[in-house]
């Protein structure tokens, strides 16, 4: 298994959290379009 | 033009936007989740001193195919399958990331954007993005090679200096 840095490990967790938030918001109808 | 979406669950906001490079679809995520920001500060004193009491967003992106599968068990930030990016595609990816970051900045005005490069190829691209920036990012200050492993990057926005 490749050893990853502490920062990469943190990013992996943060990306997983972003994905979970995305799916949960989608299910609950809380994913809203915004102007940017 | 790609549409941005926002999720707000228990006050934790994420901004998502989809984009494509060479037929590969990606999802980009911006968040200022306080728990994430606090954990970033634990990556090094250099990082902590730059982020402390600042309005910070972390920036990440992943292949849409992996991101959209709720039960995907693989490596979320793996590169696209069976696809080798050349110089042209890397430049296109850089341009897309810069354009979307600028669009985000113009609305949310953070003081810093934070990136982590988990792969050597990404580290090269972020370094390029920092040192060879889009003309519209000329007033942004890049800080590269941060953290114990030198794989963290901060882009200070013009708002950083306004609030010194």
N, CA and C atoms of all chains as a GROMACS GRO file, in nm:
protein
  600
    1UNK      N    1   0.083  -0.119   0.000
    1UNK     CA    2   0.000   0.000   0.000
    1UNK      C    3   0.088   0.126   0.000
    2UNK      N    4   0.054   0.220  -0.086
    2UNK     CA    5   0.134   0.341  -0.094
    2UNK      C    6   0.111   0.428   0.029
    3UNK      N    7   0.220   0.478   0.085
    3UNK     CA    8   0.208   0.564   0.202
    3UNK      C    9   0.172   0.704   0.154
    4UNK      N   10   0.068   0.761   0.212
    4UNK     CA   11   0.032   0.895   0.170
    4UNK      C   12   0.059   0.994   0.284
    5UNK      N   13   0.076   1.119   0.246
    5UNK     CA   14   0.108   1.220   0.347
    5UNK      C   15  -0.014   1.249   0.434
    6UNK      N   16   0.011   1.316   0.545
    6UNK     CA   17  -0.098   1.352   0.636
    6UNK      C   18  -0.198   1.444   0.564
    7UNK      N   19  -0.143   1.534   0.481
    7UNK     CA   20  -0.229   1.626   0.407
    7UNK      C   21  -0.317   1.551   0.306
    8UNK      N   22  -0.258   1.456   0.237
    8UNK     CA   23  -0.335   1.378   0.138
    8UNK      C   24  -0.443   1.296   0.207
    9UNK      N   25  -0.410   1.246   0.325
    9UNK     CA   26  -0.508   1.168   0.403
    9UNK      C   27  -0.626   1.258   0.442
   10UNK      N   28  -0.591   1.378   0.483
   10UNK     CA   29  -0.694   1.475   0.521
   10UNK      C   30  -0.782   1.512   0.401
   11UNK      N   31  -0.718   1.528   0.287
   11UNK     CA   32  -0.793   1.564   0.167
   11UNK      C   33  -0.889   1.450   0.129
   12UNK      N   34  -0.840   1.328   0.143
   12UNK     CA   35  -0.924   1.212   0.112
   12UNK      C   36  -1.050   1.214   0.199
   13UNK      N   37  -1.033   1.239   0.328
   13UNK     CA   38  -1.148   1.244   0.420
   13UNK      C   39  -1.240   1.360   0.385
   14UNK      N   40  -1.181   1.475   0.353
   14UNK     CA   41  -1.261   1.594   0.322
   14UNK      C   42  -1.338   1.573   0.191
   15UNK      N   43  -1.277   1.506   0.097
   15UNK     CA   44  -1.345   1.479  -0.030
   15UNK      C   45  -1.461   1.381  -0.009
   16UNK      N   46  -1.438   1.284   0.076
   16UNK     CA   47  -1.545   1.187   0.110
   16UNK      C   48  -1.660   1.261   0.178
   17UNK      N   49  -1.627   1.354   0.269
   17UNK     CA   50  -1.731   1.432   0.339
   17UNK      C   51  -1.807   1.519   0.240
   18UNK      N   52  -1.736   1.575   0.143
   18UNK     CA   53  -1.801   1.659   0.040
   18UNK      C   54  -1.898   1.575  -0.042
   19UNK      N   55  -1.858   1.454  -0.072
   19UNK     CA   56  -1.943   1.364  -0.150
   19UNK      C   57  -2.067   1.324  -0.070
   20UNK      N   58  -2.048   1.293   0.058
   20UNK     CA   59  -2.162   1.255   0.142
   20UNK      C   60  -2.261   1.371   0.155
   21UNK      N   61  -2.207   1.491   0.173
   21UNK     CA   62  -2.293   1.610   0.185
   21UNK      C   63  -2.371   1.630   0.055
   22UNK      N   64  -2.305   1.609  -0.056
   22UNK     CA   65  -2.369   1.623  -0.188
   22UNK      C   66  -2.487   1.526  -0.203
   23UNK      N   67  -2.463   1.401  -0.168
   23UNK     CA   68  -2.569   1.299  -0.184
   23UNK      C   69  -2.683   1.323  -0.084
   24UNK      N   70  -2.648   1.360   0.039
   24UNK     CA   71  -2.752   1.385   0.138
   24UNK      C   72  -2.837   1.506   0.099
   25UNK      N   73  -2.771   1.612   0.055
   25UNK     CA   74  -2.843   1.733   0.014
   25UNK      C   75  -2.934   1.704  -0.106
   26UNK      N   76  -2.884   1.622  -0.196
   26UNK     CA   77  -2.962   1.584  -0.315
   26UNK      C   78  -3.091   1.511  -0.272
   27UNK      N   79  -3.075   1.416  -0.179
   27UNK     CA   80  -3.190   1.339  -0.132
   27UNK      C   81  -3.290   1.426  -0.059
   28UNK      N   82  -3.241   1.523   0.017
   28UNK     CA   83  -3.329   1.607   0.098
   28UNK      C   84  -3.376   1.732   0.022
   29UNK      N   85  -3.341   1.739  -0.104
   29UNK     CA   86  -3.383   1.855  -0.185
   29UNK      C   87  -3.313   1.982  -0.141
   30UNK      N   88  -3.195   1.969  -0.082
   30UNK     CA   89  -3.123   2.087  -0.031
   30UNK      C   90  -3.002   2.125  -0.116
   31UNK      N   91  -2.998   2.073  -0.236
   31UNK     CA   92  -2.891   2.111  -0.327
   31UNK      C   93  -2.947   2.220  -0.419
   32UNK      N   94  -2.908   2.343  -0.392
   32UNK     CA   95  -2.971   2.456  -0.460
   32UNK      C   96  -2.877   2.523  -0.558
   33UNK      N   97  -2.927   2.559  -0.677
   33UNK     CA   98  -2.843   2.634  -0.770
   33UNK      C   99  -2.812   2.773  -0.714
   34UNK      N  100  -2.691   2.819  -0.732
   34UNK     CA  101  -2.654   2.953  -0.684
   34UNK      C  102  -2.586   3.029  -0.800
   35UNK      N  103  -2.589   3.159  -0.791
   35UNK     CA  104  -2.525   3.241  -0.893
   35UNK      C  105  -2.376   3.256  -0.860
   36UNK      N  106  -2.294   3.217  -0.952
   36UNK     CA  107  -2.149   3.239  -0.935
   36UNK      C  108  -2.089   3.238  -1.073
   37UNK      N  109  -2.231   2.789  -1.966
   37UNK     CA  110  -2.150   2.811  -1.846
   37UNK      C  111  -2.199   2.716  -1.736
   38UNK      N  112  -2.105   2.656  -1.665
   38UNK     CA  113  -2.140   2.558  -1.562
   38UNK      C  114  -2.214   2.625  -1.446
   39UNK      N  115  -2.314   2.555  -1.398
   39UNK     CA  116  -2.395   2.604  -1.286
   39UNK      C  117  -2.332   2.563  -1.152
   40UNK      N  118  -2.323   2.655  -1.060
   40UNK     CA  119  -2.280   2.621  -0.924
   40UNK      C  120  -2.402   2.577  -0.842
   41UNK      N  121  -2.381   2.483  -0.750
   41UNK     CA  122  -2.485   2.439  -0.657
   41UNK      C  123  -2.431   2.451  -0.516
   42UNK      N  124  -2.522   2.473  -0.422
   42UNK     CA  125  -2.480   2.481  -0.282
   42UNK      C  126  -2.557   2.380  -0.198
   43UNK      N  127  -2.487   2.312  -0.109
   43UNK     CA  128  -2.555   2.230  -0.008
   43UNK      C  129  -2.531   2.299   0.125
   44UNK      N  130  -2.633   2.296   0.210
   44UNK     CA  131  -2.620   2.356   0.343
   44UNK      C  132  -2.684   2.260   0.442
   45UNK      N  133  -2.602   2.180   0.505
   45UNK     CA  134  -2.651   2.082   0.600
   45UNK      C  135  -2.596   2.118   0.737
   46UNK      N  136  -2.684   2.148   0.829
   46UNK     CA  137  -2.644   2.190   0.965
   46UNK      C  138  -2.544   2.307   0.961
   47UNK      N  139  -2.565   2.396   0.869
   47UNK     CA  140  -2.479   2.515   0.862
   47UNK      C  141  -2.347   2.493   0.791
   48UNK      N  142  -2.320   2.370   0.748
   48UNK     CA  143  -2.194   2.344   0.675
   48UNK      C  144  -2.224   2.352   0.526
   49UNK      N  145  -2.156   2.447   0.463
   49UNK     CA  146  -2.185   2.472   0.322
   49UNK      C  147  -2.076   2.415   0.230
   50UNK      N  148  -2.123   2.362   0.120
   50UNK     CA  149  -2.032   2.321   0.012
   50UNK      C  150  -2.083   2.386  -0.115
   51UNK      N  151  -1.992   2.427  -0.200
   51UNK     CA  152  -2.030   2.476  -0.333
   51UNK      C  153  -1.973   2.378  -0.434
   52UNK      N  154  -2.059   2.333  -0.524
   52UNK     CA  155  -2.018   2.234  -0.624
   52UNK      C  156  -2.037   2.292  -0.764
   53UNK      N  157  -1.947   2.253  -0.851
   53UNK     CA  158  -1.966   2.289  -0.992
   53UNK      C  159  -1.903   2.178  -1.077
   54UNK      N  160  -1.971   2.147  -1.186
   54UNK     CA  161  -1.920   2.041  -1.274
   54UNK      C  162  -1.853   2.102  -1.396
   55UNK      N  163  -1.753   2.034  -1.445
   55UNK     CA  164  -1.685   2.081  -1.566
   55UNK      C  165  -1.626   1.959  -1.639
   56UNK      N  166  -1.587   1.980  -1.762
   56UNK     CA  167  -1.533   1.870  -1.843
   56UNK      C  168  -1.400   1.908  -1.904
   57UNK      N  169  -1.314   1.810  -1.914
   57UNK     CA  170  -1.187   1.825  -1.987
   57UNK      C  171  -1.168   1.699  -2.070
   58UNK      N  172  -1.162   1.719  -2.200
   58UNK     CA  173  -1.137   1.608  -2.289
   58UNK      C  174  -1.230   1.488  -2.261
   59UNK      N  175  -1.358   1.516  -2.259
   59UNK     CA  176  -1.464   1.415  -2.240
   59UNK      C  177  -1.467   1.352  -2.100
   60UNK      N  178  -1.386   1.403  -2.010
   60UNK     CA  179  -1.392   1.354  -1.872
   60UNK      C  180  -1.467   1.459  -1.790
   61UNK      N  181  -1.569   1.415  -1.719
   61UNK     CA  182  -1.646   1.507  -1.636
   61UNK      C  183  -1.594   1.506  -1.493
   62UNK      N  184  -1.587   1.625  -1.436
   62UNK     CA  185  -1.536   1.641  -1.299
   62UNK      C  186  -1.636   1.716  -1.213
   63UNK      N  187  -1.623   1.699  -1.082
   63UNK     CA  188  -1.698   1.780  -0.986
   63UNK      C  189  -1.594   1.853  -0.901
   64UNK      N  190  -1.612   1.984  -0.888
   64UNK     CA  191  -1.522   2.065  -0.806
   64UNK      C  192  -1.598   2.105  -0.681
   65UNK      N  193  -1.532   2.099  -0.567
   65UNK     CA  194  -1.597   2.130  -0.439
   65UNK      C  195  -1.519   2.241  -0.369
   66UNK      N  196  -1.593   2.340  -0.320
   66UNK     CA  197  -1.536   2.445  -0.235
   66UNK      C  198  -1.607   2.435  -0.102
   67UNK      N  199  -1.533   2.436   0.008
   67UNK     CA  200  -1.600   2.441   0.138
   67UNK      C  201  -1.521   2.524   0.238
   68UNK      N  202  -1.596   2.585   0.330
   68UNK     CA  203  -1.531   2.656   0.441
   68UNK      C  204  -1.572   2.590   0.573
   69UNK      N  205  -1.599   2.461   0.566
   69UNK     CA  206  -1.634   2.381   0.685
   69UNK      C  207  -1.529   2.406   0.795
   70UNK      N  208  -1.571   2.462   0.909
   70UNK     CA  209  -1.473   2.497   1.014
   70UNK      C  210  -1.390   2.378   1.062
   71UNK      N  211  -1.450   2.259   1.066
   71UNK     CA  212  -1.374   2.140   1.111
   71UNK      C  213  -1.259   2.109   1.014
   72UNK      N  214  -1.288   2.125   0.885
   72UNK     CA  215  -1.184   2.100   0.783
   72UNK      C  216  -1.073   2.205   0.796
   73UNK      N  217  -1.113   2.330   0.814
   73UNK     CA  218  -1.013   2.438   0.823
   73UNK      C  219  -0.923   2.417   0.946
   74UNK      N  220  -0.983   2.378   1.057
   74UNK     CA  221  -0.903   2.354   1.179
   74UNK      C  222  -0.804   2.240   1.155
   75UNK      N  223  -0.849   2.135   1.086
   75UNK     CA  224  -0.756   2.024   1.062
   75UNK      C  225  -0.645   2.063   0.964
   76UNK      N  226  -0.672   2.158   0.875
   76UNK     CA  227  -0.566   2.206   0.785
   76UNK      C  228  -0.456   2.276   0.866
   77UNK      N  229  -0.497   2.346   0.969
   77UNK     CA  230  -0.400   2.421   1.050
   77UNK      C  231  -0.307   2.327   1.126
   78UNK      N  232  -0.349   2.203   1.141
   78UNK     CA  233  -0.263   2.106   1.210
   78UNK      C  234  -0.156   2.047   1.117
   79UNK      N  235  -0.158   2.089   0.992
   79UNK     CA  236  -0.060   2.036   0.896
   79UNK      C  237   0.075   2.106   0.904
   80UNK      N  238   0.081   2.215   0.978
   80UNK     CA  239   0.210   2.284   0.993
   80UNK      C  240   0.190   2.423   1.050
   81UNK      N  241   0.291   2.471   1.122
   81UNK     CA  242   0.281   2.605   1.181
   81UNK      C  243   0.274   2.712   1.072
   82UNK      N  244   0.344   2.686   0.959
   82UNK     CA  245   0.340   2.783   0.848
   82UNK      C  246   0.196   2.800   0.799
   83UNK      N  247   0.126   2.689   0.788
   83UNK     CA  248  -0.013   2.693   0.740
   83UNK      C  249  -0.102   2.759   0.845
   84UNK      N  250  -0.085   2.720   0.971
   84UNK     CA  251  -0.169   2.774   1.078
   84UNK      C  252  -0.160   2.926   1.083
   85UNK      N  253  -0.038   2.979   1.070
   85UNK     CA  254  -0.022   3.125   1.081
   85UNK      C  255  -0.087   3.196   0.962
   86UNK      N  256  -0.094   3.130   0.849
   86UNK     CA  257  -0.155   3.193   0.730
   86UNK      C  258  -0.307   3.186   0.730
   87UNK      N  259  -0.360   3.082   0.794
   87UNK     CA  260  -0.506   3.061   0.788
   87UNK      C  261  -0.581   3.115   0.908
   88UNK      N  262  -0.508   3.136   1.017
   88UNK     CA  263  -0.574   3.176   1.142
   88UNK      C  264  -0.659   3.301   1.123
   89UNK      N  265  -0.786   3.289   1.164
   89UNK     CA  266  -0.883   3.399   1.158
   89UNK      C  267  -0.904   3.455   1.018
   90UNK      N  268  -0.885   3.370   0.919
   90UNK     CA  269  -0.906   3.411   0.780
   90UNK      C  270  -1.028   3.339   0.723
   91UNK      N  271  -1.086   3.400   0.621
   91UNK     CA  272  -1.198   3.337   0.552
   91UNK      C  273  -1.138   3.247   0.443
   92UNK      N  274  -1.144   3.116   0.467
   92UNK     CA  275  -1.072   3.021   0.380
   92UNK      C  276  -1.170   2.921   0.317
   93UNK      N  277  -1.146   2.891   0.193
   93UNK     CA  278  -1.218   2.780   0.128
   93UNK      C  279  -1.115   2.677   0.081
   94UNK      N  280  -1.144   2.551   0.104
   94UNK     CA  281  -1.059   2.447   0.045
   94UNK      C  282  -1.116   2.414  -0.092
   95UNK      N  283  -1.029   2.376  -0.182
   95UNK     CA  284  -1.069   2.344  -0.320
   95UNK      C  285  -1.026   2.201  -0.351
   96UNK      N  286  -1.121   2.123  -0.401
   96UNK     CA  287  -1.091   1.984  -0.439
   96UNK      C  288  -1.171   1.951  -0.564
   97UNK      N  289  -1.124   1.856  -0.638
   97UNK     CA  290  -1.207   1.808  -0.749
   97UNK      C  291  -1.188   1.659  -0.766
   98UNK      N  292  -1.290   1.596  -0.823
   98UNK     CA  293  -1.286   1.451  -0.842
   98UNK      C  294  -1.357   1.416  -0.972
   99UNK      N  295  -1.328   1.300  -1.024
   99UNK     CA  296  -1.396   1.253  -1.145
   99UNK      C  297  -1.544   1.232  -1.110
  100UNK      N  298  -1.632   1.289  -1.192
  100UNK     CA  299  -1.775   1.285  -1.161
  100UNK      C  300  -1.826   1.141  -1.147
  101UNK      N  301  -1.775   1.053  -1.229
  101UNK     CA  302  -1.819   0.912  -1.226
  101UNK      C  303  -1.800   0.852  -1.086
  102UNK      N  304  -1.691   0.887  -1.019
  102UNK     CA  305  -1.666   0.836  -0.884
  102UNK      C  306  -1.752   0.910  -0.781
  103UNK      N  307  -1.764   1.040  -0.801
  103UNK     CA  308  -1.833   1.126  -0.704
  103UNK      C  309  -1.984   1.098  -0.701
  104UNK      N  310  -2.039   1.072  -0.818
  104UNK     CA  311  -2.185   1.054  -0.828
  104UNK      C  312  -2.231   0.917  -0.776
  105UNK      N  313  -2.139   0.822  -0.764
  105UNK     CA  314  -2.178   0.690  -0.712
  105UNK      C  315  -2.176   0.697  -0.560
  106UNK      N  316  -2.294   0.692  -0.500
  106UNK     CA  317  -2.301   0.708  -0.355
  106UNK      C  318  -2.220   0.603  -0.280
  107UNK      N  319  -2.220   0.482  -0.333
  107UNK     CA  320  -2.150   0.375  -0.262
  107UNK      C  321  -2.016   0.337  -0.325
  108UNK      N  322  -1.959   0.431  -0.397
  108UNK     CA  323  -1.830   0.406  -0.460
  108UNK      C  324  -1.724   0.378  -0.353
  109UNK      N  325  -1.658   0.263  -0.366
  109UNK     CA  326  -1.564   0.225  -0.261
  109UNK      C  327  -1.418   0.248  -0.296
  110UNK      N  328  -1.393   0.296  -0.416
  110UNK     CA  329  -1.254   0.314  -0.461
  110UNK      C  330  -1.196   0.446  -0.414
  111UNK      N  331  -1.082   0.476  -0.469
  111UNK     CA  332  -1.010   0.598  -0.436
  111UNK      C  333  -1.080   0.716  -0.504
  112UNK      N  334  -1.138   0.804  -0.422
  112UNK     CA  335  -1.218   0.914  -0.477
  112UNK      C  336  -1.138   1.012  -0.560
  113UNK      N  337  -1.012   1.029  -0.526
  113UNK     CA  338  -0.936   1.125  -0.606
  113UNK      C  339  -0.843   1.056  -0.708
  114UNK      N  340  -0.881   0.936  -0.744
  114UNK     CA  341  -0.804   0.866  -0.848
  114UNK      C  342  -0.821   0.939  -0.982
  115UNK      N  343  -0.721   0.931  -1.067
  115UNK     CA  344  -0.736   0.992  -1.200
  115UNK      C  345  -0.838   0.913  -1.282
  116UNK      N  346  -0.887   0.971  -1.392
  116UNK     CA  347  -0.985   0.899  -1.474
  116UNK      C  348  -0.928   0.768  -1.527
  117UNK      N  349  -1.016   0.667  -1.539
  117UNK     CA  350  -0.972   0.536  -1.588
  117UNK      C  351  -0.935   0.543  -1.736
  118UNK      N  352  -0.835   0.470  -1.773
  118UNK     CA  353  -0.795   0.455  -1.913
  118UNK      C  354  -0.781   0.588  -1.986
  119UNK      N  355  -0.729   0.686  -1.918
  119UNK     CA  356  -0.716   0.815  -1.983
  119UNK      C  357  -0.586   0.880  -1.941
  120UNK      N  358  -0.501   0.905  -2.037
  120UNK     CA  359  -0.372   0.967  -2.011
  120UNK      C  360  -0.377   1.113  -2.053
  121UNK      N  361  -0.362   1.203  -1.961
  121UNK     CA  362  -0.366   1.344  -1.995
  121UNK      C  363  -0.231   1.389  -2.050
  122UNK      N  364  -0.234   1.458  -2.163
  122UNK     CA  365  -0.114   1.517  -2.220
  122UNK      C  366  -0.106   1.664  -2.181
  123UNK      N  367  -0.012   1.733  -2.241
  123UNK     CA  368   0.010   1.874  -2.209
  123UNK      C  369  -0.115   1.959  -2.236
  124UNK      N  370  -0.180   1.931  -2.349
  124UNK     CA  371  -0.299   2.008  -2.389
  124UNK      C  372  -0.411   1.992  -2.284
  125UNK      N  373  -0.433   1.870  -2.241
  125UNK     CA  374  -0.540   1.843  -2.144
  125UNK      C  375  -0.507   1.904  -2.007
  126UNK      N  376  -0.379   1.898  -1.970
  126UNK     CA  377  -0.338   1.955  -1.840
  126UNK      C  378  -0.361   2.107  -1.842
  127UNK      N  379  -0.328   2.169  -1.956
  127UNK     CA  380  -0.352   2.314  -1.969
  127UNK      C  381  -0.500   2.346  -1.962
  128UNK      N  382  -0.580   2.263  -2.026
  128UNK     CA  383  -0.725   2.283  -2.025
  128UNK      C  384  -0.781   2.269  -1.883
  129UNK      N  385  -0.729   2.170  -1.811
  129UNK     CA  386  -0.770   2.148  -1.672
  129UNK      C  387  -0.733   2.271  -1.587
  130UNK      N  388  -0.612   2.318  -1.606
  130UNK     CA  389  -0.566   2.438  -1.534
  130UNK      C  390  -0.658   2.557  -1.564
  131UNK      N  391  -0.689   2.577  -1.692
  131UNK     CA  392  -0.775   2.690  -1.730
  131UNK      C  393  -0.914   2.680  -1.668
  132UNK      N  394  -0.966   2.559  -1.668
  132UNK     CA  395  -1.101   2.538  -1.611
  132UNK      C  396  -1.101   2.568  -1.462
  133UNK      N  397  -0.999   2.516  -1.392
  133UNK     CA  398  -0.991   2.537  -1.247
  133UNK      C  399  -0.978   2.685  -1.214
  134UNK      N  400  -0.895   2.755  -1.292
  134UNK     CA  401  -0.876   2.899  -1.269
  134UNK      C  402  -1.006   2.977  -1.294
  135UNK      N  403  -1.074   2.944  -1.403
  135UNK     CA  404  -1.198   3.015  -1.438
  135UNK      C  405  -1.304   2.995  -1.329
  136UNK      N  406  -1.317   2.871  -1.283
  136UNK     CA  407  -1.420   2.843  -1.183
  136UNK      C  408  -1.384   2.905  -1.048
  137UNK      N  409  -1.256   2.904  -1.016
  137UNK     CA  410  -1.211   2.967  -0.891
  137UNK      C  411  -1.240   3.117  -0.894
  138UNK      N  412  -1.216   3.180  -1.007
  138UNK     CA  413  -1.244   3.324  -1.020
  138UNK      C  414  -1.393   3.353  -1.006
  139UNK      N  415  -1.473   3.269  -1.068
  139UNK     CA  416  -1.619   3.288  -1.057
  139UNK      C  417  -1.662   3.274  -0.912
  140UNK      N  418  -1.604   3.176  -0.842
  140UNK     CA  419  -1.637   3.157  -0.700
  140UNK      C  420  -1.592   3.278  -0.619
  141UNK      N  421  -1.472   3.324  -0.645
  141UNK     CA  422  -1.415   3.437  -0.570
  141UNK      C  423  -1.501   3.563  -0.584
  142UNK      N  424  -1.548   3.587  -0.705
  142UNK     CA  425  -1.624   3.711  -0.730
  142UNK      C  426  -1.755   3.716  -0.651
  143UNK      N  427  -1.803   3.601  -0.608
  143UNK     CA  428  -1.927   3.598  -0.531
  143UNK      C  429  -1.899   3.586  -0.381
  144UNK      N  430  -1.805   3.503  -0.342
  144UNK     CA  431  -1.788   3.472  -0.199
  144UNK      C  432  -1.671   3.545  -0.131
  145UNK      N  433  -1.581   3.603  -0.208
  145UNK     CA  434  -1.472   3.687  -0.155
  145UNK      C  435  -1.392   3.628  -0.039
  146UNK      N  436  -1.346   3.504  -0.047
  146UNK     CA  437  -1.260   3.455   0.060
  146UNK      C  438  -1.125   3.524   0.060
  147UNK      N  439  -1.052   3.505   0.167
  147UNK     CA  440  -0.917   3.563   0.175
  147UNK      C  441  -0.813   3.464   0.124
  148UNK      N  442  -0.844   3.336   0.132
  148UNK     CA  443  -0.750   3.232   0.084
  148UNK      C  444  -0.824   3.114   0.024
  149UNK      N  445  -0.761   3.054  -0.072
  149UNK     CA  446  -0.803   2.922  -0.120
  149UNK      C  447  -0.692   2.825  -0.085
  150UNK      N  448  -0.729   2.706  -0.043
  150UNK     CA  449  -0.631   2.607   0.002
  150UNK      C  450  -0.641   2.481  -0.085
  151UNK      N  451  -0.527   2.434  -0.132
  151UNK     CA  452  -0.521   2.315  -0.217
  151UNK      C  453  -0.424   2.213  -0.157
  152UNK      N  454  -0.453   2.087  -0.174
  152UNK     CA  455  -0.358   1.981  -0.136
  152UNK      C  456  -0.334   1.897  -0.261
  153UNK      N  457  -0.208   1.875  -0.292
  153UNK     CA  458  -0.173   1.795  -0.410
  153UNK      C  459  -0.129   1.656  -0.363
  154UNK      N  460  -0.217   1.560  -0.378
  154UNK     CA  461  -0.186   1.426  -0.327
  154UNK      C  462  -0.101   1.344  -0.424
  155UNK      N  463  -0.087   1.395  -0.545
  155UNK     CA  464  -0.004   1.323  -0.644
  155UNK      C  465   0.098   1.419  -0.703
  156UNK      N  466   0.207   1.360  -0.752
  156UNK     CA  467   0.313   1.443  -0.811
  156UNK      C  468   0.260   1.523  -0.930
  157UNK      N  469   0.172   1.462  -1.011
  157UNK     CA  470   0.119   1.531  -1.129
  157UNK      C  471   0.036   1.652  -1.088
  158UNK      N  472  -0.039   1.634  -0.981
  158UNK     CA  473  -0.122   1.744  -0.932
  158UNK      C  474  -0.035   1.854  -0.872
  159UNK      N  475   0.072   1.812  -0.806
  159UNK     CA  476   0.164   1.909  -0.747
  159UNK      C  477   0.224   1.997  -0.857
  160UNK      N  478   0.259   1.931  -0.971
  160UNK     CA  479   0.315   2.006  -1.084
  160UNK      C  480   0.211   2.104  -1.139
  161UNK      N  481   0.086   2.057  -1.147
  161UNK     CA  482  -0.017   2.144  -1.204
  161UNK      C  483  -0.048   2.262  -1.112
  162UNK      N  484  -0.057   2.239  -0.982
  162UNK     CA  485  -0.084   2.348  -0.890
  162UNK      C  486   0.033   2.448  -0.889
  163UNK      N  487   0.155   2.394  -0.900
  163UNK     CA  488   0.271   2.484  -0.903
  163UNK      C  489   0.262   2.572  -1.027
  164UNK      N  490   0.225   2.511  -1.140
  164UNK     CA  491   0.210   2.584  -1.265
  164UNK      C  492   0.098   2.688  -1.252
  165UNK      N  493  -0.009   2.646  -1.190
  165UNK     CA  494  -0.124   2.734  -1.171
  165UNK      C  495  -0.082   2.855  -1.086
  166UNK      N  496   0.004   2.830  -0.989
  166UNK     CA  497   0.049   2.938  -0.900
  166UNK      C  498   0.148   3.030  -0.969
  167UNK      N  499   0.240   2.974  -1.044
  167UNK     CA  500   0.346   3.057  -1.102
  167UNK      C  501   0.316   3.110  -1.241
  168UNK      N  502   0.219   3.051  -1.307
  168UNK     CA  503   0.185   3.094  -1.443
  168UNK      C  504   0.035   3.116  -1.446
  169UNK      N  505  -0.007   3.216  -1.369
  169UNK     CA  506  -0.150   3.232  -1.346
  169UNK      C  507  -0.222   3.301  -1.461
  170UNK      N  508  -0.350   3.272  -1.469
  170UNK     CA  509  -0.441   3.343  -1.556
  170UNK      C  510  -0.426   3.492  -1.524
  171UNK      N  511  -0.433   3.577  -1.626
  171UNK     CA  512  -0.412   3.721  -1.607
  171UNK      C  513  -0.506   3.779  -1.501
  172UNK      N  514  -0.625   3.723  -1.492
  172UNK     CA  515  -0.722   3.774  -1.394
  172UNK      C  516  -0.686   3.738  -1.250
  173UNK      N  517  -0.587   3.648  -1.237
  173UNK     CA  518  -0.543   3.609  -1.101
  173UNK      C  519  -0.413   3.681  -1.064
  174UNK      N  520  -0.379   3.786  -1.139
  174UNK     CA  521  -0.250   3.851  -1.117
  174UNK      C  522  -0.238   3.914  -0.978
  175UNK      N  523  -0.352   3.952  -0.920
  175UNK     CA  524  -0.346   4.014  -0.787
  175UNK      C  525  -0.354   3.911  -0.673
  176UNK      N  526  -0.355   3.785  -0.708
  176UNK     CA  527  -0.356   3.679  -0.608
  176UNK      C  528  -0.210   3.642  -0.577
  177UNK      N  529  -0.183   3.608  -0.452
  177UNK     CA  530  -0.045   3.571  -0.416
  177UNK      C  531  -0.038   3.422  -0.386
  178UNK      N  532   0.043   3.347  -0.464
  178UNK     CA  533   0.053   3.204  -0.438
  178UNK      C  534   0.160   3.171  -0.336
  179UNK      N  535   0.133   3.075  -0.252
  179UNK     CA  536   0.231   3.026  -0.156
  179UNK      C  537   0.238   2.875  -0.177
  180UNK      N  538   0.354   2.827  -0.214
  180UNK     CA  539   0.366   2.687  -0.255
  180UNK      C  540   0.453   2.607  -0.158
  181UNK      N  541   0.443   2.476  -0.170
  181UNK     CA  542   0.530   2.387  -0.091
  181UNK      C  543   0.512   2.398   0.058
  182UNK      N  544   0.390   2.420   0.103
  182UNK     CA  545   0.365   2.436   0.247
  182UNK      C  546   0.338   2.301   0.313
  183UNK      N  547   0.351   2.300   0.445
  183UNK     CA  548   0.324   2.177   0.522
  183UNK      C  549   0.446   2.087   0.528
  184UNK      N  550   0.437   1.986   0.613
  184UNK     CA  551   0.551   1.898   0.638
  184UNK      C  552   0.601   1.828   0.510
  185UNK      N  553   0.509   1.796   0.420
  185UNK     CA  554   0.548   1.726   0.297
  185UNK      C  555   0.552   1.818   0.175
  186UNK      N  556   0.531   1.944   0.198
  186UNK     CA  557   0.538   2.042   0.088
  186UNK      C  558   0.431   2.023  -0.017
  187UNK      N  559   0.320   1.959   0.020
  187UNK     CA  560   0.217   1.932  -0.080
  187UNK      C  561   0.093   2.020  -0.063
  188UNK      N  562   0.108   2.128   0.015
  188UNK     CA  563  -0.004   2.220   0.035
  188UNK      C  564   0.023   2.354  -0.033
  189UNK      N  565  -0.082   2.414  -0.083
  189UNK     CA  566  -0.073   2.539  -0.157
  189UNK      C  567  -0.181   2.634  -0.106
  190UNK      N  568  -0.145   2.761  -0.098
  190UNK     CA  569  -0.244   2.863  -0.061
  190UNK      C  570  -0.241   2.972  -0.167
  191UNK      N  571  -0.359   3.015  -0.207
  191UNK     CA  572  -0.371   3.128  -0.298
  191UNK      C  573  -0.437   3.240  -0.217
  192UNK      N  574  -0.357   3.342  -0.184
  192UNK     CA  575  -0.412   3.454  -0.110
  192UNK      C  576  -0.481   3.547  -0.208
  193UNK      N  577  -0.602   3.585  -0.177
  193UNK     CA  578  -0.677   3.670  -0.269
  193UNK      C  579  -0.653   3.818  -0.233
  194UNK      N  580  -0.695   3.910  -0.317
  194UNK     CA  581  -0.679   4.053  -0.282
  194UNK      C  582  -0.746   4.088  -0.149
  195UNK      N  583  -0.848   4.016  -0.109
  195UNK     CA  584  -0.916   4.043   0.018
  195UNK      C  585  -0.825   4.014   0.138
  196UNK      N  586  -0.727   3.929   0.121
  196UNK     CA  587  -0.634   3.897   0.230
  196UNK      C  588  -0.561   4.024   0.272
  197UNK      N  589  -0.514   4.099   0.174
  197UNK     CA  590  -0.436   4.219   0.204
  197UNK      C  591  -0.525   4.333   0.257
  198UNK      N  592  -0.648   4.337   0.206
  198UNK     CA  593  -0.741   4.442   0.253
  198UNK      C  594  -0.771   4.428   0.401
  199UNK      N  595  -0.760   4.304   0.449
  199UNK     CA  596  -0.797   4.278   0.588
  199UNK      C  597  -0.678   4.261   0.681
  200UNK      N  598  -0.559   4.302   0.637
  200UNK     CA  599  -0.441   4.289   0.725
  200UNK      C  600  -0.449   4.393   0.836
   0.00000   0.00000   0.00000
